[in-house]
């Protein structure tokens, strides 16, 4: 087994990443340039490759963001005085 820290790094082409995420290559490259995916230029001529581990991290971040947004929406819905049990209900149904 190699002691090289890059020996277990799996690199994917932007088109492959796009298929996994269900987005275009341009969107994948935008995510790389924003730093949300780790991308590298490798080879000669240099071509972009994306670290497969960063895709899992990106998906985890997206799931966490969605969870937080759902909790925020839930808290906003619960902020109505009618739901607290206090306050006046002006037009009861």
KATA-V953130 format. One record per backbone hydrogen bond with DSSP energy under -0.5 kcal/mol. CO is the residue of the C=O (numbers start at 1). NH is the residue of the N-H. If there is no record, write none. Layout:
# KATA-V953130
CO NH
CO NH
This chain:
# KATA-V953130
4 7
6 9
9 11
10 52
12 50
13 16
13 17
14 18
15 19
16 20
17 21
18 22
18 23
24 28
25 29
26 30
27 31
28 32
29 33
30 34
31 35
31 36
31 37
32 35
37 39
38 51
40 42
40 49
42 47
47 42
49 40
50 12
51 54
51 55
52 55
52 56
53 57
54 58
55 59
56 60
57 61
58 62
59 63
60 64
61 65
62 66
63 67
64 68
65 69
66 70
67 71
68 72
69 73
70 74
71 75
72 76
73 77
74 78
76 79
77 80
80 83
80 84
81 84
81 85
81 86
88 90
